[in-house]
Amino acid sequence: MRKLTFELGQLNIITGSSRRGKSAIVTIIDYCLGSSGYPVKAGVTRDHSRGFGLVIVSGGRTMYVARPAPERLRKTADRMYVGIISDPESIPAFDTLEFNTNVDTARQIIGDLCGIDRSLRLPMPGTAGPLHPGIRHALFFVIQEQNEIANQDVLFHTQGDEHRPNAIRAAIPYFLGAVDTEYATLTIRLRTLKRELVALRRSLDEQAIALGASGQARALLAEAAAVGLIDQLPPQGINESEAVSILRPLTDADVRAAGLPEIQGDRLGELNQQRAQLRDRIAGLNVRLTRLRRAADENGEFASEASEQRARLASLGFFGNAEGPSRGCPMCGTDTPDAPGIWVELRSELLRLDGEIVAIRTDTPRIDQMIAQLAEEIQGVTQQLRANRAEIDELEAGLQAVARLRAAESRAALIQGRIGFYLELLDRRSHEAPIQDRTVELETAIADIEARLEESGNPDLLASFLARINQNLWDKARHLELEHSASPIRLDLRQLTVVADTHAGAVPLYEMGSGENYVGYHVATFLALHEWFATENRPVPRTLIMDQPSQVWFPADYAGDGSHVLPDDDRESLVRIYQSVLATLARPDVDLQVIVMEHADLEEQWFSDAVRYRWRAEGEALIPADWVEEL
C-alpha cells in the first residue's frame, strides 16, 4: 500500500518531474470525497490501483474513507467505506475493508464532519429546485487543479462544468456565513409560492375557457365552416350541447384533400434541363446558319467580279484563238517579241476564271439547300421549345394548386387541433372539481415573505462580508505586485471572477492578460477566502490544494527535471506566491493545510522544509517504477 502523509496546518509540497503522478493526487482526493465519476486519469495510477483511501481529521475526530477503483467496464464505484479510527496510523488494510455505504451517504457523513448543515435549502438561481449544501459544494473553494489555477475564465473548482456556476453562486453566501436557516427557508418558500401562483393563473385561464364553452364552441364552428370541415355554419340559436355534438366528430375527420395530383418535382427538373438543351441546340444551329449565309454572300460577290473580268478578257478575243498573234501585243497591238507569252498568260487566266465561275455556280445551289434545311431544323427546335414552355407552365400551375390545397389542409388540421383541445378541456371540467381561486391568498403570502426578507437585511450582510474579504484580497494582490493591484480589487459573485476597479472602468480577470496575473489572483482569492473561513469558523475543510502554481513561469513542454532556470524576475514572482501562502499559515487564527504539487524546486530553506516528497530520481513516483515491474 502506498501511503502519503501531509502535515496539518502547514505547507506541504510534492515536487518532481512530469508524469510521476503528482496531479493524480488531486483527483484521488476528489474521488475519495464522493465524486460522481472517476476523475483519475488514464495511465499508471489508474492501471495499477485497486482503490484509494483518505484520512480526514476534524477536531478530535479522525475518519477514514476509502473507495475501490471501478470494476472493468464500469464508469465509477458506487460503494465506499466510512469509519472512525483512533489515529491516522491505524488505517485498516484495504483487503479487509467492507464497503459499508453508498456514495451519497458517504458525502453526507463527510459533510457532517465538516459541520455542513444538510437540512438547509438554498435558493439557486436559474433552477426550479433548491440547493442542498454538502461536501461537494465546499470543494469549490478547496481544490485548484492544473487547468484551473492559471485559467483566466475559471476561478473556482469545476466552474467550467455545465450548471456549476449557479451552484457556486448559491453556495458562496452560505459558506461565507451570510445566509441563516430562516432566510434560506423563506427564500425557498417565496420561490415555491410564486411558481404556485403562476400555475394557478394558468389553470384559472383554462377553466375560464371551458366555462365560456358556448361562445367558444360557436367560434370554433365558424372557423370549421371557413376551412371546409362543415358545409355551412349552423344557426345562431343552437345551444352548447348541440354545438359540441357537431364539433366532436370533426376531430376524427380526414382533412386531407382528395384527388391531389401527384407532385412531379422530378418531371419539372427534367423539363428545365430539356429546355436548356434545346436552347443550346438552337444557338448552335444559328451559328451554322450565319456561317452558310456568309459563304453564300461571298460566293455571289466573287462570281459577279469574276464574270466581269471574264467579259473584259473575252472582248479581246482570247476565246477560240489558242495561239494568238505572232508579235503584236494582245492589249494594244504593238509589235513585241513577248507578245506570244503575254497572250498565253492572259488566255490561261481567262480559262481559270471561267473554271471558278463554273465551280461557284455549282456550289451555290448546295449552300442554298443547306440554308433551307437549317432554317427548317431551327423552326422545328423552336416548336419544341414552345411545347416545352407550355408543359412547364402547366406543371407549375399544378404545383401551385397542390400547394394551395396543402395550405388549406394545414389550416383545417390546425382548426381540428383547436377543436380537440377545447373538447379535452370540456371533458376535464366534467370530471374535475372547479378550481378555487386562491390568487389573493397567494399574493398576500408572497408580499408577507418579501417584507420579512427585506427586514432581515441578509443581502446587506453578504455585501458587508464581501467588503472585508475584498480588502484582504486587495492587500494580497498588492503584495504579489500583480497588474492593476494599484486599483481596488474585488470578488464579483455574479460573474464569478476577480475584478479591478480602475479609473478606466471595471477590468475582470479574463481581460487582464498575463499568466502571472491569473495565478496570482487565484492564489490571492483562495487565501483571502480561507482566512475568512478559518476566522469565522465556517464549514469548509481547512485544506487548500493547488496543482502546479508555477506552470506559467516554465515552458509548456518542461519536464520538471530541473533543466530550466528561472530568470530573476520570474523567480521573485514565484517566491512571492509562496511567501503569501506562508504569511497566511503564520496567522495564529488560521489553521490551514496547504498541499501543492510542483515542477519547481526552489533553493530556499523554507521551500525545502515544506517538501514532503521529491520525485526526480529514476523510478520515484506516486507508484514507484519497481512496484509496476513487480505487478
Secondary structure, DSSP 8 states (H G I E B T S, - for coil): -------TTSEEEEEE-TTSSHHHHHHHHHHHTT-SS--S-TTHHHHT-SEEEEEEEETTEEEEEEEE---TT-S---EEEEEEESSTT----GGG----EEHHHHHHHHHHHHT--TT--B--TTSSS-B---HHHHGGGTEE-TTTTT-SS--STTTTSTTHHHHHHHHHHHHHT---HHHHHHHHHHHHHHHHHHHHHHHHHHHHHHHTHHHHHHHHHHHHHHTTSSSS---TT--HHHHHHHHGGGGG---S-TT-----HHHHHHHHHHHHHHHHHHHHHHHHHHHHHHHHHHHHHHHHHHHHHHHHHHTTT-TT-SS--SSB-TTT--B-TTHHHHHHHHHHHHHHHHHHHHHHHHHHHHHHHHHHHHHHHHHHHHHHHHHHHHHHHHHHHHHHHHHHHHHHHHHHHHHHHHHHHHHHHHHHHHHS------HHHHHHHHHHHHHHHHHHTHHHHHHHHHHHHHHHHHHHHHHTT-TTTTS-EEEETTTTEEEEEETTEEEEGGGT--HHHHHHHHHHHHHHHHHHHHHTT-SS-SEEEEE-TTGGGS-TT--SSS-----HHHHHHHHHHHHHHHHHHT-TT---EEEEEES---S-HHHHHHEEEEE-STT-SSS-HHHHHH-
